[in-house]
Amino acid sequence: MSDEAYPWLVVGLGNPGREYAGNRHNVGFMVADLLASRVGGKFGRHKRAVADVAEGRLGFGGPKLVLAKPLTYMNLSGGPVAALAQFFKVPAAQVVAVHDELDIPYGQLRVKIGGGEGGHNGLRSMSKSLGTKEYLRVRVGIGRPPGRQDPADYVLSDFSTVERKELEFQVDRAADVVESVIVRGLEWTQNAYHSA
């Protein structure tokens, strides 16, 4: 279980820069932005990490949240995450990575702790820098690329017109999952959201 003496570090994975803002790979940034607005936090550059950080609490007197968007580009996300975990004294079990997931159909979400990175360079970098894979992952399904499209090109392309109609709902649900895993725990959240 969580240790209330320490905050939760919620990391939205993505790439900085306007040209990447609507990419599938940036869904983690989108969820972090929504969570910041929910807790009344404002993103600003952190003095010890190459990341934008916002702080707040989940509800009145609720768990403290540190929301982070690493600004090193996806493949090097781990450095800022490890620096923030150290700065805020966050144990790995209270780190939550929010990221796009090719192996889950668009419109579905999964949450787990530990496991492999499934070729996701942001997760690989986090695991290496944290020295463990035992952190939580909120996996936002983006589905597989159509036809023979290279997965690397697919994740760096914007959501389709059809997908964008549902995107706000998906981001909202992913933010709900982050809040749920922090407040109610992993098992409760899996039971509530994996069937949906």
Sequence and secondary structure as in RCSB ss.txt:
>XXXX:A:sequence
MSDEAYPWLVVGLGNPGREYAGNRHNVGFMVADLLASRVGGKFGRHKRAVADVAEGRLGFGGPKLVLAKPLTYMN
LSGGPVAALAQFFKVPAAQVVAVHDELDIPYGQLRVKIGGGEGGHNGLRSMSKSLGTKEYLRVRVGIGRPPGRQD
PADYVLSDFSTVERKELEFQVDRAADVVESVIVRGLEWTQNAYHSA
>XXXX:A:secstr
   TTS EEEEE    SGGGTTBGGGHHHHHHHHHHHHHT   EE SSSSEEEEEEESSTT  EEEEEEESS GG
GTHHHHHHHHHHTT  GGGEEEEEEETTS TT EEEEES   TT HHHHHHHHHHT S SEEEEEE    STT  
HHHHHTSB  HHHHHHHHHHHHHHHHHHHHHHHT HHHHHHHHS  
